[in-house]
């Protein structure tokens, strides 16, 4: 089980970084799974890819 204060801090940090709420939800889901059991590398990769999929990144090369 994940501490409620940690979840709230994570959500606030993601919001402050200008990222969509989906990022916080996916990170929270990942942390909850890790707190319940050891994840296989494939599971970690799946969660990480899910976070990457919703991150909003700036294109520094765009002119």
For each residue, the residues with C-beta under 8 A, 3 or more apart:
1: 32 35 36
2: 6 7 28 31 32 35
3: 6 7
4: 7 8
5: 8 9
6: 2 3 9 10 31
7: 2 3 4 10 11 28
8: 4 5 11 12
9: 5 6 12 13
10: 6 7 13 14 24 27 28 31
11: 7 8 14 15 21 24 28
12: 8 9 15 16
13: 9 10 16 17 24
14: 10 11 17 19 20 21 23 24 27
15: 11 12 18 19 21 24
16: 12 13
17: 13 14
18: 15 56
19: 14 15 23 24 54 55 56
20: 14 23 54 56
21: 11 14 15 24 25
22: 25 26 54
23: 14 19 20 26 27 51 54 55
24: 10 11 13 14 15 19 21 27 28
25: 21 22 28 29
26: 22 23 29 30 47 50 51 54
27: 10 14 23 24 30 31 51
28: 2 7 10 11 24 25 31 32
29: 25 26 32 33 47
30: 26 27 33 34 44 47 48 50 51
31: 2 6 10 27 28 34 35
32: 1 2 28 29 35 36
33: 29 30 36 37 39 43 47
34: 30 31 37 38 39
35: 1 2 31 32
36: 1 32 33
37: 33 34
38: 34
39: 33 34 43 44 47
40: 43 44
41: 44 45
42: 45 46
43: 33 39 40 46 47
44: 30 39 40 41 47 48
45: 41 42 48 49
46: 42 43 49 50
47: 26 29 30 33 39 43 44 50 51
48: 30 44 45 51 52
49: 45 46 52 53
50: 26 30 46 47 53 54
51: 23 26 27 30 47 48 54 55
52: 48 49 55
53: 49 50
54: 19 20 22 23 26 50 51
55: 19 23 51 52
56: 18 19 20
57:
58:
59: 62
60:
61:
62: 59
63:
